[in-house]
Amino acid sequence: MNSTTLTHFHTLDPQHALDDLDLALESLDKERCTGRILALNSLENRVYLVELEDGSEVVTKFYRPSRWSLEQIAEEHDFIKLLNDNEIPAVGPLRAKSSGQSIFKTRDGILLSVFPKVQGRLTDELSLAQAKVLGRYLARLHRLGETFPLQHRPSLDLSTFGDDSLDELEASGLAKGPNAERYLAMADQFLDLADPILLNRRSQTVHGDCHVGNILWQGEAPFLIDFDDLTSCLPAQDIWLIAPGRDTESLKLRDAVLDGYAEFGNFDMRELECVEALRGLRMIHYLAWIARRWSDPIFPATFARFGSEEFWQEETQALMESMEILSTGSF
């Protein structure tokens, strides 16, 4: 990765974003920007809502350098197109009419894409009816995922989210102190417990980050957004993130998802045994992600408690809860 490109990404401001976006809009046969631009909430990438001269609005995403290659982003875009072609409401990038191009490069080497603005609302809590609707769409998404094996993106498994994440966390130098050492030791034990549970499980293309914050609602109709974490994993990864809790209400919500899923697909209920293993992997990977991005000024400002003794104590307790479930088999 060119360090200059990463520096430009860290210091990207609205004016430079507008200048770069106009070049992409020209290729997309879109009107130019008016100058009205709003930074949207995103830590991994830089995302802006931009007004065009015809009064419409678009969302532009500047991809973090070194995160995904051109081929990996194109693979994501092609899968979203497959979903749209099969009438699954997923928000994909705009494409140039002549070439079909959906990924552009700024003068500083940053990759970017332009997305239509989709009207909708986010919800923190799903109703049982909404969960059932989502289950139907997830079943259809997973059926298509079986026909679309990923060639360029890494899988979500014990190696990538577990071993690699722990290695990164230790190498970062940010996991210091007694509680951090205890966490790292506990994480090693967790991976030993999770290994036989995840061993030889099937893997296919899934959304990868299908939580309620990545679902827009138009009435009772959902739109799936942000396929940035598209990956190969068990279909259970998308199921548990919709209803991530362990309480009775969350389990009812998960049952509603599975009820809807059964109308369009066959979910292997044995995969529910893997939920706590997947939960723990996500927690470990999340910490490694923060450590990996620590040189980006946004991250120390956002995660001010990261690395404190209290922080590592809380993370250790959260991991222990998953370990207890794995060790007792009370899925």
C-alpha positions in Angstrom: 0.0 0.0 0.0 1.2 3.5 -0.8 1.6 5.4 2.5 0.8 8.7 0.7 -2.6 7.3 -0.3 -3.4 6.3 3.3 -2.3 9.8 4.4 -4.7 11.3 1.9 -7.5 9.1 3.1 -6.9 10.1 6.8 -7.0 13.8 5.8 -9.8 13.6 3.3 -12.1 16.6 3.7 -15.4 17.5 2.0 -13.8 19.8 -0.6 -11.4 17.1 -1.8 -14.2 14.6 -1.7 -16.4 16.8 -4.0 -13.5 17.3 -6.4 -12.9 13.5 -6.7 -16.6 12.7 -6.9 -17.3 15.0 -9.8 -14.9 12.9 -11.9 -16.8 9.8 -11.0 -20.2 11.4 -11.7 -19.0 12.4 -15.2 -18.4 8.7 -15.9 -21.8 7.9 -14.5 -23.6 10.5 -16.7 -24.7 12.2 -13.5 -25.1 16.0 -12.8 -22.3 17.7 -10.9 -22.3 18.3 -7.2 -23.8 21.5 -5.9 -21.4 21.7 -3.0 -23.8 20.5 -0.3 -22.1 17.6 1.4 -22.8 15.8 4.7 -20.3 13.3 6.3 -22.2 10.1 7.3 -21.3 7.9 10.3 -18.6 5.5 9.1 -15.3 4.6 10.7 -13.9 2.1 8.2 -14.5 4.1 5.1 -15.3 7.8 4.4 -18.9 8.1 3.4 -20.8 11.3 2.3 -24.3 12.3 1.3 -24.0 14.7 -1.6 -26.5 16.9 -3.4 -26.4 17.0 -7.3 -27.4 19.9 -9.5 -30.6 18.2 -10.6 -31.8 18.1 -6.9 -31.1 14.4 -6.4 -28.8 13.0 -3.8 -26.2 10.3 -3.9 -24.1 8.5 -1.3 -20.4 8.2 -2.1 -18.1 5.8 -0.4 -14.3 6.3 -0.3 -12.8 2.9 0.5 -10.0 2.7 3.1 -6.8 1.9 1.3 -5.4 -1.6 1.8 -8.8 -2.9 3.2 -10.1 -4.4 0.0 -8.5 -4.8 -3.5 -10.3 -3.7 -6.7 -11.2 -7.3 -7.3 -12.7 -7.8 -3.8 -14.9 -4.7 -4.1 -16.0 -5.7 -7.6 -17.0 -9.1 -6.2 -19.2 -7.4 -3.6 -20.8 -5.3 -6.3 -21.4 -8.2 -8.6 -23.1 -10.1 -5.8 -25.4 -7.2 -5.1 -26.3 -7.0 -8.8 -27.2 -10.7 -8.6 -29.5 -10.0 -5.7 -31.1 -7.1 -7.5 -31.6 -9.1 -10.7 -33.5 -11.6 -8.5 -35.7 -8.9 -7.0 -34.0 -8.9 -3.6 -33.9 -5.3 -2.3 -30.2 -4.6 -1.7 -28.6 -1.2 -2.3 -25.8 -1.4 -4.9 -23.6 1.1 -6.6 -24.4 3.1 -9.7 -22.7 1.8 -12.8 -21.5 3.6 -16.0 -24.0 2.7 -18.8 -21.4 2.1 -21.4 -18.8 0.1 -19.4 -20.7 -1.1 -16.3 -17.9 0.4 -14.2 -18.9 0.8 -10.5 -15.5 1.5 -8.9 -13.5 4.7 -9.6 -10.1 6.0 -8.4 -9.3 9.4 -7.1 -6.2 11.3 -8.1 -4.6 10.2 -4.8 -5.3 6.6 -5.6 -8.3 6.1 -3.3 -11.1 3.8 -4.6 -14.6 5.1 -4.5 -18.1 4.1 -5.5 -21.4 6.1 -5.8 -24.7 4.7 -4.5 -28.2 6.0 -4.9 -29.8 7.5 -1.8 -32.5 5.1 -0.6 -35.3 6.5 1.5 -36.0 4.5 4.6 -35.7 4.3 8.3 -33.5 2.4 10.7 -35.0 0.7 13.7 -33.3 -0.5 16.9 -36.0 -3.1 17.6 -37.6 -5.4 15.1 -41.2 -6.6 15.4 -41.8 -10.3 15.0 -43.5 -9.5 11.6 -40.4 -7.7 10.4 -38.1 -10.5 11.6 -40.2 -13.0 9.6 -39.9 -10.8 6.4 -36.2 -10.6 6.9 -36.0 -14.4 7.2 -37.7 -14.8 3.8 -35.2 -12.4 2.2 -32.2 -14.0 3.9 -33.2 -17.5 2.7 -33.3 -16.1 -0.9 -30.0 -14.3 -0.4 -28.4 -17.5 0.9 -29.8 -19.6 -2.0 -28.1 -17.2 -4.4 -25.0 -17.2 -2.2 -24.6 -20.9 -2.8 -24.3 -20.2 -6.5 -21.8 -17.3 -6.1 -18.6 -18.7 -4.5 -16.2 -15.9 -3.6 -12.9 -16.0 -5.3 -11.1 -13.0 -3.8 -12.5 -12.4 -0.3 -11.3 -14.2 2.8 -13.7 -16.4 4.7 -15.0 -15.8 8.2 -13.5 -18.7 10.2 -11.4 -19.6 13.1 -8.2 -18.8 11.3 -9.1 -15.3 9.9 -11.3 -14.0 12.7 -9.6 -15.9 15.5 -5.9 -16.8 15.1 -5.1 -13.9 12.8 -6.9 -11.4 14.9 -5.1 -12.5 18.1 -1.8 -12.3 16.3 -2.6 -8.7 15.2 -3.8 -7.7 18.7 -0.6 -9.0 20.3 1.7 -7.5 17.6 0.0 -4.1 17.9 1.5 -3.4 21.3 -1.8 -2.1 22.6 -2.7 -5.1 24.6 -0.7 -4.3 27.7 -1.2 -4.8 31.4 -2.4 -7.7 33.6 -6.0 -7.6 32.4 -4.9 -7.5 28.7 -2.7 -10.6 29.3 -5.6 -12.3 31.0 -7.8 -11.5 28.0 -5.3 -12.9 25.5 -5.0 -16.1 27.5 -8.7 -16.4 27.7 -9.1 -15.8 24.0 -6.7 -18.7 23.3 -8.8 -20.9 25.4 -11.9 -19.7 23.6 -10.5 -20.7 20.2 -9.7 -24.1 21.5 -13.3 -24.5 22.6 -14.7 -23.1 19.3 -12.5 -25.2 17.1 -14.4 -28.6 17.3 -17.7 -26.8 17.1 -16.8 -25.0 13.8 -14.8 -27.8 12.3 -16.1 -29.1 8.9 -19.1 -26.7 8.9 -20.3 -25.7 5.5 -19.4 -22.2 4.2 -21.0 -20.1 1.5 -21.4 -16.4 0.5 -23.3 -14.5 3.2 -23.9 -10.8 4.0 -21.5 -11.1 6.9 -22.7 -8.0 8.9 -26.5 -8.3 8.8 -27.5 -6.4 11.9 -30.4 -4.0 12.3 -28.2 -1.0 11.5 -27.7 -2.4 8.0 -31.3 -2.7 7.2 -33.5 0.2 5.9 -37.2 -0.1 6.1 -39.8 1.4 3.8 -43.0 0.5 5.7 -42.7 -3.2 6.2 -40.3 -3.7 3.2 -36.6 -4.0 4.0 -33.6 -2.8 2.0 -30.3 -4.5 2.8 -27.3 -2.1 2.8 -23.6 -2.1 3.4 -22.2 -5.4 2.0 -18.7 -4.2 2.9 -18.1 -7.4 5.0 -19.4 -9.8 2.4 -17.7 -13.1 3.2 -17.9 -16.9 3.1 -19.3 -18.3 6.4 -22.1 -20.4 7.8 -25.6 -18.9 7.0 -26.0 -18.8 10.8 -23.8 -15.7 10.8 -26.5 -13.7 9.2 -29.3 -15.2 11.4 -27.8 -14.5 14.8 -26.8 -10.9 14.0 -30.4 -10.0 13.4 -31.3 -11.3 16.9 -28.0 -11.2 18.8 -29.3 -11.3 22.3 -29.7 -14.4 24.5 -32.8 -13.4 26.4 -36.3 -14.8 25.8 -37.4 -11.9 23.5 -34.3 -12.3 21.3 -34.9 -16.0 20.9 -38.5 -15.3 19.9 -37.2 -12.9 17.3 -34.7 -15.5 16.0 -37.5 -18.0 15.8 -39.5 -15.5 13.7 -36.5 -15.1 11.4 -36.3 -18.9 11.0 -40.0 -19.2 10.4 -39.8 -16.8 7.5 -36.6 -18.4 6.3 -38.3 -21.8 6.1 -40.7 -20.5 3.4 -37.9 -20.1 0.9 -34.9 -22.1 2.2 -33.8 -25.0 4.4 -31.8 -23.8 7.3 -29.7 -26.4 9.1 -30.8 -26.0 12.7 -27.6 -27.7 13.9 -25.8 -24.4 12.9 -27.4 -22.8 16.0 -24.7 -24.7 18.0 -22.2 -22.3 16.3 -23.8 -19.0 17.4 -21.6 -18.5 20.5 -18.5 -19.5 18.6 -19.4 -16.9 15.9 -20.2 -14.3 18.6 -16.8 -14.8 20.3 -14.9 -14.6 17.0 -16.7 -11.4 16.2 -15.7 -9.9 19.5 -12.0 -10.9 19.1 -12.0 -9.6 15.5 -13.5 -6.3 16.6 -10.7 -5.6 19.0 -8.1 -6.5 16.4 -9.8 -4.2 14.0 -9.5 -1.3 16.4 -5.9 -2.0 17.0 -5.2 -2.3 13.3 -6.7 1.1 12.7 -5.1 2.9 15.6 -3.0 5.1 13.4 -6.2 6.7 12.0 -6.9 9.7 14.2 -10.6 8.9 14.3 -10.0 5.7 16.2 -8.2 6.9 19.3 -10.8 9.7 19.6 -13.7 7.2 19.2 -12.4 4.4 21.4 -10.8 6.5 24.2 -11.3 3.6 26.7 -9.5 1.0 24.5 -6.6 -0.5 26.3 -7.5 0.5 29.8 -7.6 -2.1 32.6 -11.4 -1.7 32.9 -11.8 -2.2 29.1 -9.9 -5.5 29.1 -11.8 -6.7 32.2 -15.1 -6.1 30.4 -14.0 -7.8 27.3 -12.7 -10.8 29.2 -16.1 -11.1 31.0 -18.0 -11.0 27.7 -15.8 -13.7 26.2 -16.1 -15.8 29.4 -19.9 -15.8 28.9 -19.6 -17.3 25.5 -17.1 -19.8 26.7 -19.4 -21.0 29.5 -22.1 -21.6 26.9 -19.7 -23.4 24.6 -18.3 -25.6 27.4 -21.8 -26.6 28.8 -23.3 -27.1 25.3 -26.4 -25.1 26.4 -27.1 -23.6 23.0 
